[in-house]
């Protein structure tokens, strides 16, 4: 005779089985640090990992990038397995390792090899397939100008470094097909943020946007990596992101007349203020600002990948392209500097000068800053 099992008993058993599912925190956290276990289960995995602003695959790419870049091999094994389950292909995961050897150092990448080997072995990954070489991705049309800027900035001081930057980093690494440009940008941004290299983020934030990342995705990446690299690193990276990309996906509005000016640092001599920044919309690479130089102030030597237009609106100044005589700048003058031309501009020693400067960016960077203009070089027309 068959006996029916009460529905209530079935529901109780199902609920009990659900409650017995292993928690992400694991038994050691639950035993030693129950408060940490609660945060791990309820906040990190119960909230952050489930947010829709990034896919689980993107979150895994960010996480393994942070762990590799910061040398956290002990936590990498579980997250590499999670990455493969979330859709990261073995070839892509290995591509992350090669990429971060350059951006986070060979020791950090090599330290992760044994972890990769264990995970790949457990999952029966065909490592022979990892040796297949796909044709390189097409280089950007602006690559020649980028290489020229690298040479202008570094070749005289460190010629081998300039050569490796051009050929190893950009002509080899960034053209590899094991990661698409969007994912490679995401990996780079995560690694630089995690290691505190905020001064390097500007180029890669803009490059990421050009490769298909959105501002919202980048902000969510910083939020995610706060749990793996620490709140202070994420805070500093978000500060740099806001400086580079603004506080919204719309172009930042120009400050009102009389608003406090931003004083640039590091690339000017003397007192200089920047107001009314402008940024093109709809994918435009155009940007610029109004710049006011006090008496004796000037830029460092610099160049622009696509040239620069200056419109002088007040005062009197000087401008010089390397190898050419200096010229006087008066109100109403418009000056075009050709792409890649090394030059400087600023006020005269006796008065101020204001101009509007407009230029297009290449891979997120509109200017390559070089050495200061010495007092001996700071001379007007003879």
FIKOLKOL-423603 format. One record per residue (C-alpha): residue number from 1; residue in one letter; x, y, z. Coordinates in nm, 3 decimals. Example, Ala and Ser with C-alpha at 12.3 -4.5 7.8 and 13.67 -1.06 7.14 Angstrom:
{i: 1&aa: A&xx: 1.230&yy: -0.450&zz: 0.780}
{i: 2&aa: S&xx: 1.367&yy: -0.106&zz: 0.714}
***
This chain:
{i: 1&aa: X&xx: 0.000&yy: 0.000&zz: 0.000}
{i: 2&aa: X&xx: 0.140&yy: 0.338&zz: -0.100}
{i: 3&aa: X&xx: 0.138&yy: 0.626&zz: 0.146}
{i: 4&aa: X&xx: 0.124&yy: 0.990&zz: 0.039}
{i: 5&aa: X&xx: 0.395&yy: 1.217&zz: 0.178}
{i: 6&aa: X&xx: 0.243&yy: 1.530&zz: 0.334}
{i: 7&aa: X&xx: 0.308&yy: 1.847&zz: 0.135}
{i: 8&aa: X&xx: 0.415&yy: 2.030&zz: 0.451}
{i: 9&aa: X&xx: 0.685&yy: 1.771&zz: 0.511}
{i: 10&aa: X&xx: 0.817&yy: 1.816&zz: 0.155}
{i: 11&aa: X&xx: 0.832&yy: 2.192&zz: 0.196}
{i: 12&aa: X&xx: 1.013&yy: 2.160&zz: 0.527}
{i: 13&aa: X&xx: 1.270&yy: 1.927&zz: 0.372}
{i: 14&aa: X&xx: 1.326&yy: 2.162&zz: 0.078}
{i: 15&aa: X&xx: 1.376&yy: 2.458&zz: 0.308}
{i: 16&aa: X&xx: 1.619&yy: 2.259&zz: 0.521}
{i: 17&aa: X&xx: 1.821&yy: 2.160&zz: 0.214}
{i: 18&aa: X&xx: 1.834&yy: 2.521&zz: 0.100}
{i: 19&aa: X&xx: 1.957&yy: 2.633&zz: 0.440}
{i: 20&aa: X&xx: 2.233&yy: 2.372&zz: 0.422}
{i: 21&aa: X&xx: 2.377&yy: 2.515&zz: 0.096}
{i: 22&aa: X&xx: 2.740&yy: 2.615&zz: 0.156}
{i: 23&aa: X&xx: 2.782&yy: 2.984&zz: 0.227}
{i: 24&aa: X&xx: 3.039&yy: 3.176&zz: 0.021}
{i: 25&aa: X&xx: 3.226&yy: 3.278&zz: 0.336}
{i: 26&aa: X&xx: 3.324&yy: 2.921&zz: 0.420}
{i: 27&aa: X&xx: 3.352&yy: 2.751&zz: 0.760}
{i: 28&aa: X&xx: 3.677&yy: 2.920&zz: 0.870}
{i: 29&aa: X&xx: 3.537&yy: 3.272&zz: 0.831}
{i: 30&aa: X&xx: 3.219&yy: 3.165&zz: 1.007}
{i: 31&aa: X&xx: 3.420&yy: 3.019&zz: 1.296}
{i: 32&aa: X&xx: 3.693&yy: 3.281&zz: 1.340}
{i: 33&aa: X&xx: 3.533&yy: 3.604&zz: 1.214}
{i: 34&aa: X&xx: 3.153&yy: 3.573&zz: 1.203}
{i: 35&aa: X&xx: 3.116&yy: 3.946&zz: 1.135}
{i: 36&aa: X&xx: 3.339&yy: 3.912&zz: 0.828}
{i: 37&aa: X&xx: 3.143&yy: 3.605&zz: 0.721}
{i: 38&aa: X&xx: 2.819&yy: 3.802&zz: 0.736}
{i: 39&aa: X&xx: 2.965&yy: 4.080&zz: 0.521}
{i: 40&aa: X&xx: 3.102&yy: 3.824&zz: 0.275}
{i: 41&aa: X&xx: 2.772&yy: 3.641&zz: 0.240}
{i: 42&aa: X&xx: 2.525&yy: 3.928&zz: 0.255}
{i: 43&aa: X&xx: 2.713&yy: 4.223&zz: 0.104}
{i: 44&aa: X&xx: 2.992&yy: 4.098&zz: -0.124}
{i: 45&aa: X&xx: 2.825&yy: 3.791&zz: -0.271}
{i: 46&aa: X&xx: 2.463&yy: 3.864&zz: -0.177}
{i: 47&aa: X&xx: 2.460&yy: 4.218&zz: -0.315}
{i: 48&aa: X&xx: 2.769&yy: 4.335&zz: -0.508}
{i: 49&aa: X&xx: 2.823&yy: 4.024&zz: -0.719}
{i: 50&aa: X&xx: 2.452&yy: 4.020&zz: -0.816}
{i: 51&aa: X&xx: 2.429&yy: 4.382&zz: -0.933}
{i: 52&aa: X&xx: 2.326&yy: 4.421&zz: -1.295}
{i: 53&aa: X&xx: 2.559&yy: 4.710&zz: -1.380}
{i: 54&aa: X&xx: 2.828&yy: 4.456&zz: -1.473}
{i: 55&aa: X&xx: 2.793&yy: 4.099&zz: -1.593}
{i: 56&aa: X&xx: 2.930&yy: 3.816&zz: -1.375}
{i: 57&aa: X&xx: 3.194&yy: 3.763&zz: -1.644}
{i: 58&aa: X&xx: 3.310&yy: 4.127&zz: -1.618}
{i: 59&aa: X&xx: 3.321&yy: 4.100&zz: -1.239}
{i: 60&aa: X&xx: 3.535&yy: 3.789&zz: -1.265}
{i: 61&aa: X&xx: 3.775&yy: 3.962&zz: -1.505}
{i: 62&aa: X&xx: 3.808&yy: 4.250&zz: -1.259}
{i: 63&aa: X&xx: 3.857&yy: 4.018&zz: -0.962}
{i: 64&aa: X&xx: 4.126&yy: 3.795&zz: -1.109}
{i: 65&aa: X&xx: 4.303&yy: 4.104&zz: -1.247}
{i: 66&aa: X&xx: 4.315&yy: 4.261&zz: -0.900}
{i: 67&aa: X&xx: 4.430&yy: 3.938&zz: -0.734}
{i: 68&aa: X&xx: 4.707&yy: 3.881&zz: -0.989}
{i: 69&aa: X&xx: 4.822&yy: 4.245&zz: -0.989}
{i: 70&aa: X&xx: 4.841&yy: 4.254&zz: -0.608}
{i: 71&aa: X&xx: 4.997&yy: 3.909&zz: -0.569}
{i: 72&aa: X&xx: 4.702&yy: 3.751&zz: -0.385}
{i: 73&aa: X&xx: 4.756&yy: 3.397&zz: -0.514}
{i: 74&aa: X&xx: 4.583&yy: 3.236&zz: -0.215}
{i: 75&aa: X&xx: 4.248&yy: 3.383&zz: -0.319}
{i: 76&aa: X&xx: 4.303&yy: 3.340&zz: -0.692}
{i: 77&aa: X&xx: 4.222&yy: 2.970&zz: -0.724}
{i: 78&aa: X&xx: 3.855&yy: 2.996&zz: -0.626}
{i: 79&aa: X&xx: 3.804&yy: 3.312&zz: -0.830}
{i: 80&aa: X&xx: 3.973&yy: 3.174&zz: -1.140}
{i: 81&aa: X&xx: 3.738&yy: 2.875&zz: -1.123}
{i: 82&aa: X&xx: 3.448&yy: 3.114&zz: -1.078}
{i: 83&aa: X&xx: 3.568&yy: 3.316&zz: -1.380}
{i: 84&aa: X&xx: 3.565&yy: 3.006&zz: -1.601}
{i: 85&aa: X&xx: 3.214&yy: 2.924&zz: -1.477}
{i: 86&aa: X&xx: 3.107&yy: 3.283&zz: -1.552}
{i: 87&aa: X&xx: 3.208&yy: 3.259&zz: -1.916}
{i: 88&aa: X&xx: 3.572&yy: 3.369&zz: -1.920}
{i: 89&aa: X&xx: 3.741&yy: 3.136&zz: -2.169}
{i: 90&aa: X&xx: 4.075&yy: 2.973&zz: -2.077}
{i: 91&aa: X&xx: 4.248&yy: 3.160&zz: -2.359}
{i: 92&aa: X&xx: 4.113&yy: 3.488&zz: -2.221}
{i: 93&aa: X&xx: 4.218&yy: 3.401&zz: -1.866}
{i: 94&aa: X&xx: 4.569&yy: 3.320&zz: -1.988}
{i: 95&aa: X&xx: 4.565&yy: 3.644&zz: -2.186}
{i: 96&aa: X&xx: 4.497&yy: 3.833&zz: -1.861}
{i: 97&aa: X&xx: 4.806&yy: 3.670&zz: -1.711}
{i: 98&aa: X&xx: 5.030&yy: 3.774&zz: -2.002}
{i: 99&aa: X&xx: 4.885&yy: 4.127&zz: -2.004}
{i: 100&aa: X&xx: 4.943&yy: 4.179&zz: -1.634}
{i: 101&aa: X&xx: 5.302&yy: 4.060&zz: -1.657}
{i: 102&aa: X&xx: 5.360&yy: 4.393&zz: -1.834}
{i: 103&aa: X&xx: 5.131&yy: 4.613&zz: -1.624}
{i: 104&aa: X&xx: 5.186&yy: 4.457&zz: -1.279}
{i: 105&aa: X&xx: 5.529&yy: 4.297&zz: -1.319}
{i: 106&aa: X&xx: 5.657&yy: 3.954&zz: -1.416}
{i: 107&aa: X&xx: 5.680&yy: 3.820&zz: -1.056}
{i: 108&aa: X&xx: 5.309&yy: 3.870&zz: -0.994}
{i: 109&aa: X&xx: 5.218&yy: 3.693&zz: -1.318}
{i: 110&aa: X&xx: 5.463&yy: 3.406&zz: -1.265}
{i: 111&aa: X&xx: 5.342&yy: 3.361&zz: -0.905}
{i: 112&aa: X&xx: 4.995&yy: 3.285&zz: -1.041}
{i: 113&aa: X&xx: 5.109&yy: 3.008&zz: -1.280}
{i: 114&aa: X&xx: 5.074&yy: 2.721&zz: -1.033}
{i: 115&aa: X&xx: 4.723&yy: 2.833&zz: -0.944}
{i: 116&aa: X&xx: 4.630&yy: 2.841&zz: -1.313}
{i: 117&aa: X&xx: 4.779&yy: 2.495&zz: -1.358}
{i: 118&aa: X&xx: 4.574&yy: 2.347&zz: -1.073}
{i: 119&aa: X&xx: 4.250&yy: 2.503&zz: -1.196}
{i: 120&aa: X&xx: 4.309&yy: 2.409&zz: -1.560}
{i: 121&aa: X&xx: 4.397&yy: 2.051&zz: -1.460}
{i: 122&aa: X&xx: 4.087&yy: 2.016&zz: -1.242}
{i: 123&aa: X&xx: 3.870&yy: 2.138&zz: -1.528}
{i: 124&aa: X&xx: 4.046&yy: 1.935&zz: -1.799}
{i: 125&aa: X&xx: 4.138&yy: 2.245&zz: -1.997}
{i: 126&aa: X&xx: 4.314&yy: 2.163&zz: -2.323}
{i: 127&aa: X&xx: 4.632&yy: 2.361&zz: -2.264}
{i: 128&aa: X&xx: 4.763&yy: 2.269&zz: -2.608}
{i: 129&aa: X&xx: 4.489&yy: 2.488&zz: -2.753}
{i: 130&aa: X&xx: 4.629&yy: 2.785&zz: -2.561}
{i: 131&aa: X&xx: 4.935&yy: 2.783&zz: -2.787}
{i: 132&aa: X&xx: 4.730&yy: 2.859&zz: -3.098}
{i: 133&aa: X&xx: 4.823&yy: 3.200&zz: -3.237}
{i: 134&aa: X&xx: 4.546&yy: 3.413&zz: -3.385}
{i: 135&aa: X&xx: 4.617&yy: 3.695&zz: -3.632}
{i: 136&aa: X&xx: 4.681&yy: 4.025&zz: -3.453}
{i: 137&aa: X&xx: 4.407&yy: 4.283&zz: -3.428}
{i: 138&aa: X&xx: 4.432&yy: 4.582&zz: -3.658}
{i: 139&aa: X&xx: 4.634&yy: 4.869&zz: -3.517}
{i: 140&aa: X&xx: 4.443&yy: 5.195&zz: -3.465}
{i: 141&aa: X&xx: 4.478&yy: 5.449&zz: -3.742}
{i: 142&aa: X&xx: 4.643&yy: 5.684&zz: -3.495}
{i: 143&aa: X&xx: 4.914&yy: 5.436&zz: -3.394}
{i: 144&aa: X&xx: 5.192&yy: 5.612&zz: -3.582}
{i: 145&aa: X&xx: 5.119&yy: 5.938&zz: -3.400}
{i: 146&aa: X&xx: 5.112&yy: 5.754&zz: -3.066}
{i: 147&aa: X&xx: 5.450&yy: 5.596&zz: -3.135}
{i: 148&aa: X&xx: 5.590&yy: 5.937&zz: -3.227}
{i: 149&aa: X&xx: 5.470&yy: 6.082&zz: -2.896}
{i: 150&aa: X&xx: 5.634&yy: 5.798&zz: -2.702}
{i: 151&aa: X&xx: 5.961&yy: 5.862&zz: -2.884}
{i: 152&aa: X&xx: 5.942&yy: 6.236&zz: -2.820}
{i: 153&aa: X&xx: 5.888&yy: 6.178&zz: -2.450}
{i: 154&aa: X&xx: 6.130&yy: 5.893&zz: -2.376}
{i: 155&aa: X&xx: 6.366&yy: 5.810&zz: -2.664}
{i: 156&aa: X&xx: 6.634&yy: 6.062&zz: -2.571}
{i: 157&aa: X&xx: 6.643&yy: 5.949&zz: -2.207}
{i: 158&aa: X&xx: 6.563&yy: 5.576&zz: -2.233}
{i: 159&aa: X&xx: 6.567&yy: 5.460&zz: -2.596}
{i: 160&aa: X&xx: 6.516&yy: 5.092&zz: -2.514}
{i: 161&aa: X&xx: 6.217&yy: 5.174&zz: -2.294}
{i: 162&aa: X&xx: 6.064&yy: 5.378&zz: -2.577}
{i: 163&aa: X&xx: 6.124&yy: 5.092&zz: -2.821}
{i: 164&aa: X&xx: 5.967&yy: 4.835&zz: -2.587}
{i: 165&aa: X&xx: 5.671&yy: 5.061&zz: -2.513}
{i: 166&aa: X&xx: 5.596&yy: 5.097&zz: -2.882}
{i: 167&aa: X&xx: 5.664&yy: 4.742&zz: -2.997}
{i: 168&aa: X&xx: 5.605&yy: 4.518&zz: -2.694}
{i: 169&aa: X&xx: 5.321&yy: 4.699&zz: -2.519}
{i: 170&aa: X&xx: 5.119&yy: 4.860&zz: -2.797}
{i: 171&aa: X&xx: 5.217&yy: 4.682&zz: -3.117}
{i: 172&aa: X&xx: 5.223&yy: 4.336&zz: -2.957}
{i: 173&aa: X&xx: 5.026&yy: 4.315&zz: -2.634}
{i: 174&aa: X&xx: 4.737&yy: 4.546&zz: -2.723}
{i: 175&aa: X&xx: 4.695&yy: 4.382&zz: -3.064}
{i: 176&aa: X&xx: 4.671&yy: 4.026&zz: -2.933}
{i: 177&aa: X&xx: 4.341&yy: 3.857&zz: -3.007}
{i: 178&aa: X&xx: 4.318&yy: 3.663&zz: -2.679}
{i: 179&aa: X&xx: 4.139&yy: 3.964&zz: -2.526}
{i: 180&aa: X&xx: 3.924&yy: 4.213&zz: -2.713}
{i: 181&aa: X&xx: 4.013&yy: 4.584&zz: -2.666}
{i: 182&aa: X&xx: 3.721&yy: 4.642&zz: -2.427}
{i: 183&aa: X&xx: 3.818&yy: 4.357&zz: -2.196}
{i: 184&aa: X&xx: 4.186&yy: 4.447&zz: -2.215}
{i: 185&aa: X&xx: 4.098&yy: 4.801&zz: -2.110}
{i: 186&aa: X&xx: 3.886&yy: 4.672&zz: -1.821}
{i: 187&aa: X&xx: 4.171&yy: 4.447&zz: -1.703}
{i: 188&aa: X&xx: 4.421&yy: 4.735&zz: -1.725}
{i: 189&aa: X&xx: 4.200&yy: 4.982&zz: -1.539}
{i: 190&aa: X&xx: 4.134&yy: 4.727&zz: -1.262}
{i: 191&aa: X&xx: 4.503&yy: 4.646&zz: -1.222}
{i: 192&aa: X&xx: 4.619&yy: 5.010&zz: -1.219}
{i: 193&aa: X&xx: 4.348&yy: 5.104&zz: -0.968}
{i: 194&aa: X&xx: 4.434&yy: 4.808&zz: -0.746}
{i: 195&aa: X&xx: 4.806&yy: 4.891&zz: -0.739}
{i: 196&aa: X&xx: 4.748&yy: 5.261&zz: -0.674}
{i: 197&aa: X&xx: 4.887&yy: 5.378&zz: -1.009}
{i: 198&aa: X&xx: 4.623&yy: 5.648&zz: -1.039}
{i: 199&aa: X&xx: 4.848&yy: 5.881&zz: -1.239}
{i: 200&aa: X&xx: 4.839&yy: 5.625&zz: -1.522}
{i: 201&aa: X&xx: 4.460&yy: 5.587&zz: -1.531}
{i: 202&aa: X&xx: 4.374&yy: 5.887&zz: -1.749}
{i: 203&aa: X&xx: 4.493&yy: 5.732&zz: -2.076}
{i: 204&aa: X&xx: 4.333&yy: 5.395&zz: -2.007}
{i: 205&aa: X&xx: 4.002&yy: 5.536&zz: -1.886}
{i: 206&aa: X&xx: 3.967&yy: 5.723&zz: -2.215}
{i: 207&aa: X&xx: 4.093&yy: 5.426&zz: -2.413}
{i: 208&aa: X&xx: 3.836&yy: 5.207&zz: -2.236}
{i: 209&aa: X&xx: 3.555&yy: 5.446&zz: -2.327}
{i: 210&aa: X&xx: 3.673&yy: 5.443&zz: -2.688}
{i: 211&aa: X&xx: 3.674&yy: 5.060&zz: -2.681}
{i: 212&aa: X&xx: 3.314&yy: 5.025&zz: -2.565}
{i: 213&aa: X&xx: 3.318&yy: 5.057&zz: -2.187}
{i: 214&aa: X&xx: 3.066&yy: 5.302&zz: -2.044}
{i: 215&aa: X&xx: 3.129&yy: 5.547&zz: -1.765}
{i: 216&aa: X&xx: 2.875&yy: 5.359&zz: -1.552}
{i: 217&aa: X&xx: 3.055&yy: 5.028&zz: -1.606}
{i: 218&aa: X&xx: 3.389&yy: 5.181&zz: -1.509}
{i: 219&aa: X&xx: 3.236&yy: 5.330&zz: -1.193}
{i: 220&aa: X&xx: 3.085&yy: 4.992&zz: -1.105}
{i: 221&aa: X&xx: 3.425&yy: 4.828&zz: -1.164}
{i: 222&aa: X&xx: 3.576&yy: 5.064&zz: -0.906}
{i: 223&aa: X&xx: 3.296&yy: 4.979&zz: -0.663}
{i: 224&aa: X&xx: 3.355&yy: 4.608&zz: -0.714}
{i: 225&aa: X&xx: 3.732&yy: 4.621&zz: -0.672}
{i: 226&aa: X&xx: 3.694&yy: 4.813&zz: -0.344}
{i: 227&aa: X&xx: 3.626&yy: 4.474&zz: -0.183}
{i: 228&aa: X&xx: 3.940&yy: 4.318&zz: -0.334}
{i: 229&aa: X&xx: 4.192&yy: 4.604&zz: -0.336}
{i: 230&aa: X&xx: 4.062&yy: 4.809&zz: -0.043}
{i: 231&aa: X&xx: 3.842&yy: 5.114&zz: -0.003}
{i: 232&aa: X&xx: 4.126&yy: 5.366&zz: -0.017}
{i: 233&aa: X&xx: 4.249&yy: 5.238&zz: -0.353}
{i: 234&aa: X&xx: 3.898&yy: 5.246&zz: -0.496}
{i: 235&aa: X&xx: 3.840&yy: 5.596&zz: -0.359}
{i: 236&aa: X&xx: 4.156&yy: 5.729&zz: -0.521}
{i: 237&aa: X&xx: 4.072&yy: 5.560&zz: -0.850}
{i: 238&aa: X&xx: 3.717&yy: 5.701&zz: -0.847}
{i: 239&aa: X&xx: 3.859&yy: 6.047&zz: -0.779}
{i: 240&aa: X&xx: 4.080&yy: 6.014&zz: -1.087}
{i: 241&aa: X&xx: 3.791&yy: 5.876&zz: -1.291}
{i: 242&aa: X&xx: 3.574&yy: 6.174&zz: -1.196}
{i: 243&aa: X&xx: 3.854&yy: 6.414&zz: -1.288}
{i: 244&aa: X&xx: 3.898&yy: 6.246&zz: -1.626}
{i: 245&aa: X&xx: 3.542&yy: 6.158&zz: -1.724}
{i: 246&aa: X&xx: 3.332&yy: 6.397&zz: -1.516}
{i: 247&aa: X&xx: 3.052&yy: 6.319&zz: -1.273}
{i: 248&aa: X&xx: 2.798&yy: 6.210&zz: -1.533}
{i: 249&aa: X&xx: 2.787&yy: 6.058&zz: -1.877}
{i: 250&aa: X&xx: 2.703&yy: 6.403&zz: -2.017}
{i: 251&aa: X&xx: 2.978&yy: 6.656&zz: -2.090}
{i: 252&aa: X&xx: 3.063&yy: 6.860&zz: -1.783}
{i: 253&aa: X&xx: 2.911&yy: 7.210&zz: -1.797}
{i: 254&aa: X&xx: 3.145&yy: 7.507&zz: -1.808}
{i: 255&aa: X&xx: 3.173&yy: 7.685&zz: -1.473}
{i: 256&aa: X&xx: 2.984&yy: 8.010&zz: -1.435}
{i: 257&aa: X&xx: 3.161&yy: 8.338&zz: -1.491}
{i: 258&aa: X&xx: 3.372&yy: 8.423&zz: -1.192}
{i: 259&aa: X&xx: 3.388&yy: 8.061&zz: -1.072}
{i: 260&aa: X&xx: 3.710&yy: 7.947&zz: -0.911}
{i: 261&aa: X&xx: 3.969&yy: 7.839&zz: -1.163}
{i: 262&aa: X&xx: 4.152&yy: 7.509&zz: -1.158}
{i: 263&aa: X&xx: 4.527&yy: 7.547&zz: -1.126}
{i: 264&aa: X&xx: 4.704&yy: 7.279&zz: -1.331}
{i: 265&aa: X&xx: 5.004&yy: 7.110&zz: -1.174}
{i: 266&aa: X&xx: 5.331&yy: 6.978&zz: -1.303}
{i: 267&aa: X&xx: 5.322&yy: 7.093&zz: -1.663}
{i: 268&aa: X&xx: 5.353&yy: 7.471&zz: -1.626}
{i: 269&aa: X&xx: 5.600&yy: 7.724&zz: -1.494}
{i: 270&aa: X&xx: 5.450&yy: 8.011&zz: -1.296}
{i: 271&aa: X&xx: 5.089&yy: 8.089&zz: -1.208}
{i: 272&aa: X&xx: 4.835&yy: 7.944&zz: -1.453}
{i: 273&aa: X&xx: 4.458&yy: 7.898&zz: -1.424}
{i: 274&aa: X&xx: 4.219&yy: 7.691&zz: -1.636}
{i: 275&aa: X&xx: 3.849&yy: 7.782&zz: -1.662}
{i: 276&aa: X&xx: 3.552&yy: 7.694&zz: -1.880}
{i: 277&aa: X&xx: 3.662&yy: 7.344&zz: -1.987}
{i: 278&aa: X&xx: 3.485&yy: 7.212&zz: -2.294}
{i: 279&aa: X&xx: 3.435&yy: 6.857&zz: -2.416}
{i: 280&aa: X&xx: 3.272&yy: 6.737&zz: -2.736}
{i: 281&aa: X&xx: 2.968&yy: 6.510&zz: -2.720}
{i: 282&aa: X&xx: 2.841&yy: 6.222&zz: -2.929}
{i: 283&aa: X&xx: 3.177&yy: 6.048&zz: -2.953}
{i: 284&aa: X&xx: 3.370&yy: 6.362&zz: -3.051}
{i: 285&aa: X&xx: 3.738&yy: 6.368&zz: -2.953}
{i: 286&aa: X&xx: 3.741&yy: 6.748&zz: -2.934}
{i: 287&aa: X&xx: 3.821&yy: 6.920&zz: -2.607}
{i: 288&aa: X&xx: 3.975&yy: 7.235&zz: -2.470}
{i: 289&aa: X&xx: 3.964&yy: 7.513&zz: -2.213}
{i: 290&aa: X&xx: 4.035&yy: 7.878&zz: -2.145}
{i: 291&aa: X&xx: 4.384&yy: 7.925&zz: -1.998}
{i: 292&aa: X&xx: 4.514&yy: 8.238&zz: -1.826}
{i: 293&aa: X&xx: 4.888&yy: 8.287&zz: -1.771}
{i: 294&aa: X&xx: 5.017&yy: 8.539&zz: -1.521}
{i: 295&aa: X&xx: 5.331&yy: 8.739&zz: -1.609}
{i: 296&aa: X&xx: 5.623&yy: 8.506&zz: -1.671}
{i: 297&aa: X&xx: 5.411&yy: 8.189&zz: -1.675}
{i: 298&aa: X&xx: 5.431&yy: 7.940&zz: -1.961}
{i: 299&aa: X&xx: 5.366&yy: 7.579&zz: -2.051}
{i: 300&aa: X&xx: 5.630&yy: 7.310&zz: -2.062}
{i: 301&aa: X&xx: 5.736&yy: 7.191&zz: -2.404}
{i: 302&aa: X&xx: 5.462&yy: 6.965&zz: -2.537}
{i: 303&aa: X&xx: 5.295&yy: 6.829&zz: -2.851}
{i: 304&aa: X&xx: 4.946&yy: 6.728&zz: -2.967}
{i: 305&aa: X&xx: 4.871&yy: 6.418&zz: -3.178}
{i: 306&aa: X&xx: 4.628&yy: 6.603&zz: -3.404}
{i: 307&aa: X&xx: 4.756&yy: 6.958&zz: -3.357}
{i: 308&aa: X&xx: 4.614&yy: 7.247&zz: -3.154}
{i: 309&aa: X&xx: 4.426&yy: 7.570&zz: -3.222}
{i: 310&aa: X&xx: 4.487&yy: 7.871&zz: -2.997}
{i: 311&aa: X&xx: 4.258&yy: 8.175&zz: -2.999}
{i: 312&aa: X&xx: 4.404&yy: 8.465&zz: -2.799}
{i: 313&aa: X&xx: 4.135&yy: 8.656&zz: -2.609}
{i: 314&aa: X&xx: 4.334&yy: 8.890&zz: -2.389}
{i: 315&aa: X&xx: 4.677&yy: 9.023&zz: -2.293}
{i: 316&aa: X&xx: 4.998&yy: 8.956&zz: -2.478}
{i: 317&aa: X&xx: 5.203&yy: 8.638&zz: -2.500}
{i: 318&aa: X&xx: 5.467&yy: 8.436&zz: -2.679}
{i: 319&aa: X&xx: 5.455&yy: 8.103&zz: -2.861}
{i: 320&aa: X&xx: 5.738&yy: 7.901&zz: -3.014}
{i: 321&aa: X&xx: 5.764&yy: 7.580&zz: -3.217}
{i: 322&aa: X&xx: 6.098&yy: 7.404&zz: -3.166}
{i: 323&aa: X&xx: 6.350&yy: 7.510&zz: -3.429}
{i: 324&aa: X&xx: 6.152&yy: 7.820&zz: -3.526}
{i: 325&aa: X&xx: 6.162&yy: 8.179&zz: -3.396}
{i: 326&aa: X&xx: 5.921&yy: 8.275&zz: -3.118}
{i: 327&aa: X&xx: 5.617&yy: 8.478&zz: -3.220}
{i: 328&aa: X&xx: 5.406&yy: 8.737&zz: -3.040}
{i: 329&aa: X&xx: 5.044&yy: 8.655&zz: -2.950}
{i: 330&aa: X&xx: 4.793&yy: 8.943&zz: -2.943}
{i: 331&aa: X&xx: 4.417&yy: 8.948&zz: -2.879}
{i: 332&aa: X&xx: 4.229&yy: 8.813&zz: -3.179}
{i: 333&aa: X&xx: 4.522&yy: 8.603&zz: -3.305}
{i: 334&aa: X&xx: 4.453&yy: 8.244&zz: -3.404}
{i: 335&aa: X&xx: 4.749&yy: 8.006&zz: -3.409}
{i: 336&aa: X&xx: 4.756&yy: 7.653&zz: -3.548}
{i: 337&aa: X&xx: 5.025&yy: 7.413&zz: -3.425}
{i: 338&aa: X&xx: 5.071&yy: 7.109&zz: -3.655}
{i: 339&aa: X&xx: 5.031&yy: 6.751&zz: -3.526}
{i: 340&aa: X&xx: 5.332&yy: 6.632&zz: -3.330}
{i: 341&aa: X&xx: 5.510&yy: 6.969&zz: -3.331}
{i: 342&aa: X&xx: 5.703&yy: 7.034&zz: -3.010}
{i: 343&aa: X&xx: 5.617&yy: 7.382&zz: -2.880}
{i: 344&aa: X&xx: 5.535&yy: 7.606&zz: -2.583}
{i: 345&aa: X&xx: 5.324&yy: 7.916&zz: -2.519}
{i: 346&aa: X&xx: 5.262&yy: 8.157&zz: -2.234}
{i: 347&aa: X&xx: 5.256&yy: 8.518&zz: -2.114}
{i: 348&aa: X&xx: 5.535&yy: 8.771&zz: -2.153}
{i: 349&aa: X&xx: 5.742&yy: 8.861&zz: -1.845}
{i: 350&aa: X&xx: 5.555&yy: 9.189&zz: -1.806}
{i: 351&aa: X&xx: 5.185&yy: 9.097&zz: -1.837}
{i: 352&aa: X&xx: 4.914&yy: 8.833&zz: -1.849}
{i: 353&aa: X&xx: 4.779&yy: 8.643&zz: -2.149}
{i: 354&aa: X&xx: 4.457&yy: 8.447&zz: -2.195}
{i: 355&aa: X&xx: 4.375&yy: 8.209&zz: -2.479}
{i: 356&aa: X&xx: 4.128&yy: 7.937&zz: -2.567}
{i: 357&aa: X&xx: 4.306&yy: 7.611&zz: -2.654}
{i: 358&aa: X&xx: 4.130&yy: 7.339&zz: -2.857}
{i: 359&aa: X&xx: 4.264&yy: 6.997&zz: -2.962}
{i: 360&aa: X&xx: 4.150&yy: 6.647&zz: -3.048}
{i: 361&aa: X&xx: 4.252&yy: 6.348&zz: -2.840}
{i: 362&aa: X&xx: 4.415&yy: 6.027&zz: -2.954}
{i: 363&aa: X&xx: 4.330&yy: 5.716&zz: -2.752}
{i: 364&aa: X&xx: 4.212&yy: 5.948&zz: -2.476}
{i: 365&aa: X&xx: 4.519&yy: 6.172&zz: -2.465}
{i: 366&aa: X&xx: 4.526&yy: 6.517&zz: -2.627}
{i: 367&aa: X&xx: 4.875&yy: 6.624&zz: -2.519}
{i: 368&aa: X&xx: 5.218&yy: 6.478&zz: -2.450}
{i: 369&aa: X&xx: 5.399&yy: 6.684&zz: -2.188}
{i: 370&aa: X&xx: 5.777&yy: 6.714&zz: -2.213}
{i: 371&aa: X&xx: 6.050&yy: 6.905&zz: -2.027}
{i: 372&aa: X&xx: 6.011&yy: 7.257&zz: -1.884}
{i: 373&aa: X&xx: 6.098&yy: 7.566&zz: -2.088}
{i: 374&aa: X&xx: 6.416&yy: 7.701&zz: -1.929}
{i: 375&aa: X&xx: 6.471&yy: 8.068&zz: -1.851}
{i: 376&aa: X&xx: 6.727&yy: 8.074&zz: -2.134}
{i: 377&aa: X&xx: 6.467&yy: 7.940&zz: -2.380}
{i: 378&aa: X&xx: 6.191&yy: 8.172&zz: -2.255}
{i: 379&aa: X&xx: 6.253&yy: 8.461&zz: -2.491}
{i: 380&aa: X&xx: 6.036&yy: 8.653&zz: -2.730}
{i: 381&aa: X&xx: 6.106&yy: 8.744&zz: -3.091}
{i: 382&aa: X&xx: 6.443&yy: 8.907&zz: -3.159}
***
